[in-house]
Amino acid sequence: MKLNLPDKLYYSIGEVARAFDVNTSLIRYWEQEFPIIKPKKNKKGNRYFTPEDIKNLQMIYHLVKEKGYTLDGARIALTTNSKISETITIIDRLEFIKAELTKLKNSLND
């Protein structure tokens, strides 16, 4: 899953929700369920996610939404399997290559 987020130090919960195409309530729920997500909060209580939080959310999204894990299963997988982030990186690269090849194929057909 390729996220369309600019390079910033902090992202608002709205930006994160749009990038993952989910509701902000789901992001808040995952924050409660997974201790690896720890956004910074200002005095008003607004959440600001770091790039590290985004990577963790991407791993959770991959396990829950793409692989169909339950929340308990995803929590266990995150604690026992250290290669999940590498797997997600490889999947992103392969999706990018597939998109580029599809563009090339379409341009050759025109």
C-alpha positions as a Markdown table, in Angstrom:
| # | Residue | x | y | z |
|---|---|---|---|---|
| 1 | Met | 0.0 | 0.0 | 0.0 |
| 2 | Lys | 1.5 | 3.3 | -1.1 |
| 3 | Leu | 0.7 | 6.2 | 1.1 |
| 4 | Asn | 0.5 | 9.7 | -0.3 |
| 5 | Leu | 1.9 | 11.6 | 2.6 |
| 6 | Pro | 4.4 | 14.5 | 2.4 |
| 7 | Asp | 7.7 | 14.3 | 4.3 |
| 8 | Lys | 6.9 | 15.9 | 7.6 |
| 9 | Leu | 7.8 | 15.4 | 11.2 |
| 10 | Tyr | 4.2 | 15.1 | 12.4 |
| 11 | Tyr | 0.9 | 14.2 | 10.7 |
| 12 | Ser | -2.6 | 15.0 | 11.9 |
| 13 | Ile | -5.1 | 12.2 | 12.5 |
| 14 | Gly | -7.1 | 13.5 | 9.5 |
| 15 | Glu | -4.1 | 13.2 | 7.2 |
| 16 | Val | -3.4 | 9.7 | 8.4 |
| 17 | Ala | -7.0 | 8.6 | 8.0 |
| 18 | Arg | -7.1 | 10.0 | 4.4 |
| 19 | Ala | -3.8 | 8.2 | 3.6 |
| 20 | Phe | -5.2 | 4.9 | 4.8 |
| 21 | Asp | -8.7 | 5.6 | 3.5 |
| 22 | Val | -10.3 | 4.8 | 6.9 |
| 23 | Asn | -12.2 | 6.8 | 9.4 |
| 24 | Thr | -10.4 | 8.7 | 12.1 |
| 25 | Ser | -12.3 | 6.7 | 14.7 |
| 26 | Leu | -10.6 | 3.5 | 13.5 |
| 27 | Ile | -7.2 | 5.2 | 13.9 |
| 28 | Arg | -8.1 | 6.2 | 17.5 |
| 29 | Tyr | -9.4 | 2.6 | 18.1 |
| 30 | Trp | -6.1 | 1.1 | 16.9 |
| 31 | Glu | -4.3 | 3.5 | 19.1 |
| 32 | Gln | -6.1 | 2.0 | 22.1 |
| 33 | Glu | -5.6 | -1.6 | 20.9 |
| 34 | Phe | -2.0 | -1.5 | 19.9 |
| 35 | Pro | 0.6 | -0.2 | 22.3 |
| 36 | Ile | 3.1 | 0.5 | 19.6 |
| 37 | Ile | 1.1 | 3.5 | 18.3 |
| 38 | Lys | 1.8 | 6.4 | 20.6 |
| 39 | Pro | 1.0 | 9.7 | 18.9 |
| 40 | Lys | 2.0 | 12.9 | 20.5 |
| 41 | Lys | -0.9 | 15.0 | 21.9 |
| 42 | Asn | -1.0 | 18.8 | 22.4 |
| 43 | Lys | -2.8 | 20.6 | 25.2 |
| 44 | Lys | -6.1 | 20.4 | 23.3 |
| 45 | Gly | -5.7 | 16.6 | 22.9 |
| 46 | Asn | -5.0 | 16.7 | 19.1 |
| 47 | Arg | -3.0 | 13.7 | 18.0 |
| 48 | Tyr | 0.1 | 14.1 | 15.9 |
| 49 | Phe | 1.6 | 11.0 | 14.4 |
| 50 | Thr | 5.4 | 10.6 | 13.7 |
| 51 | Pro | 6.7 | 8.7 | 10.6 |
| 52 | Glu | 7.4 | 5.8 | 13.0 |
| 53 | Asp | 3.8 | 5.8 | 14.0 |
| 54 | Ile | 2.8 | 5.7 | 10.3 |
| 55 | Lys | 5.0 | 2.7 | 9.7 |
| 56 | Asn | 3.4 | 0.9 | 12.7 |
| 57 | Leu | -0.1 | 1.8 | 11.4 |
| 58 | Gln | 0.9 | 0.5 | 8.0 |
| 59 | Met | 1.9 | -2.8 | 9.5 |
| 60 | Ile | -1.4 | -3.0 | 11.4 |
| 61 | Tyr | -3.4 | -2.0 | 8.3 |
| 62 | His | -1.6 | -4.7 | 6.3 |
| 63 | Leu | -2.3 | -7.4 | 8.8 |
| 64 | Val | -5.9 | -6.5 | 9.6 |
| 65 | Lys | -7.3 | -5.1 | 6.4 |
| 66 | Glu | -5.2 | -6.9 | 3.7 |
| 67 | Lys | -4.4 | -10.2 | 5.4 |
| 68 | Gly | -7.6 | -10.5 | 7.4 |
| 69 | Tyr | -6.1 | -11.0 | 10.8 |
| 70 | Thr | -8.1 | -10.4 | 13.9 |
| 71 | Leu | -6.9 | -7.7 | 16.3 |
| 72 | Asp | -5.6 | -10.3 | 18.7 |
| 73 | Gly | -3.9 | -12.2 | 15.8 |
| 74 | Ala | -2.3 | -8.9 | 14.5 |
| 75 | Arg | -1.1 | -8.1 | 18.0 |
| 76 | Ile | 0.5 | -11.5 | 18.4 |
| 77 | Ala | 2.1 | -11.3 | 14.9 |
| 78 | Leu | 3.6 | -7.9 | 15.6 |
| 79 | Thr | 5.2 | -9.2 | 18.8 |
| 80 | Thr | 6.5 | -12.5 | 17.4 |
| 81 | Asn | 7.3 | -11.7 | 13.8 |
| 82 | Ser | 10.1 | -9.1 | 13.4 |
| 83 | Lys | 10.1 | -9.3 | 9.5 |
| 84 | Ile | 6.6 | -7.8 | 9.0 |
| 85 | Ser | 8.0 | -4.3 | 8.1 |
| 86 | Glu | 10.4 | -5.9 | 5.6 |
| 87 | Thr | 7.5 | -7.8 | 4.0 |
| 88 | Ile | 5.5 | -4.6 | 3.7 |
| 89 | Thr | 8.4 | -2.8 | 2.1 |
| 90 | Ile | 8.8 | -5.6 | -0.5 |
| 91 | Ile | 5.1 | -5.6 | -1.2 |
| 92 | Asp | 5.2 | -1.8 | -1.8 |
| 93 | Arg | 8.1 | -2.2 | -4.2 |
| 94 | Leu | 6.4 | -4.9 | -6.1 |
| 95 | Glu | 3.2 | -2.9 | -6.4 |
| 96 | Phe | 5.2 | 0.0 | -7.7 |
| 97 | Ile | 6.9 | -2.2 | -10.3 |
| 98 | Lys | 3.6 | -3.7 | -11.3 |
| 99 | Ala | 2.1 | -0.2 | -11.8 |
| 100 | Glu | 5.1 | 0.9 | -13.9 |
| 101 | Leu | 4.9 | -2.3 | -16.1 |
| 102 | Thr | 1.2 | -1.7 | -16.6 |
| 103 | Lys | 1.9 | 1.9 | -17.7 |
| 104 | Leu | 4.5 | 0.6 | -20.1 |
| 105 | Lys | 2.2 | -2.0 | -21.5 |
| 106 | Asn | -0.6 | 0.5 | -22.0 |
| 107 | Ser | 1.8 | 2.9 | -23.8 |
| 108 | Leu | 2.9 | 0.1 | -26.1 |
| 109 | Asn | -0.7 | -0.8 | -26.9 |
| 110 | Asp | -1.4 | 2.9 | -27.9 |
